[in-house]
């Protein structure tokens, strides 16, 4: 068990090594989880021309869509910072 743990610690990043002490974080599976996420990200990547393929010309333009996304992320961040922590 000790040999396995030493080999495992060599494969983990520093952050995962620190989390390895907490069994609820399942740090020993981090390498497999990240590999799976990377492969799924490649497999499920949206094509760069997706909006042109599915969008009608009368719908929101790309620049307007970008503005709305930026505004909504800013609004979400500012509203999250205004919330009081629950006691």
N, C-alpha and C positions, 0 to 999 in steps of 0.2 A: 504493500500500500504506500509506503514512504517513497519507494523508487518511482512509482507511478505519479505520485504527487510532485516530485521534483521534475520529472519530464514534462508534466502538465504545466508547471509554473514557467518553464523555459519557453513554451509555445504561446503563452498569454501575454497580452500587452500589459504595461505597468498598471493601468487602471483596473484591468481584470485581475491582476495579481493582488491588488489591494482588496478587491471585492471577493476574492476566493475564500476569505476567512468567514464570510457570511454564507451559510449553506442555502439560504432562501434566494440568493441571487443567481444560483446555478452557473457560476463562472466557468466551471469545467466544460460546459457546453457552448461557451461563447464563440470559440473558433468555428464550430460547426454551424452555429446560428448565423454568424456573419457570412460564412461561405454560401449558405443557403439564400440569405438575403441578396447577396451580390448576383447569384445566378438568376434569382427571380426578377431582380431589377432589370437585368439584360433581357430576359425573356418577355417581360411585360412592358418594355419601354414604348412610349407613345411616339408615333412617327412625327417628324417635324412639320409635315404638311397636314396634320390631322384637322386643324381648323378649316383649312381650305376645302378639305374633302367633305366635311359634314355640315358646314355652315352656309346658310342662305346669305346672299349679298345684302339683304335688308336687315340682318341681325347686327349685333354689336361688332364693331371693327376691332382689329387686334390692338390698336393703341388705346382705345377706350377700355377694352378688357384689361389691359395691363394697368391702366389707371385705377380701375375698380378693384383689382386684386391688391394693389399697393394700398389703396385707401382702406379696404377691409382689414388687411393685416395690421395697419397702423391703428385703426379703431379698436381692434381686438386687443392689441398690446396695451393701449392706453386704458381701456376698460378693465383689463386684468390688473393693472397697477393701481387702479382706484379702489378695487375691492378690499374690504377689510378682512383680515384673517379671522376665521371663526375661533371662538374661545371655548 
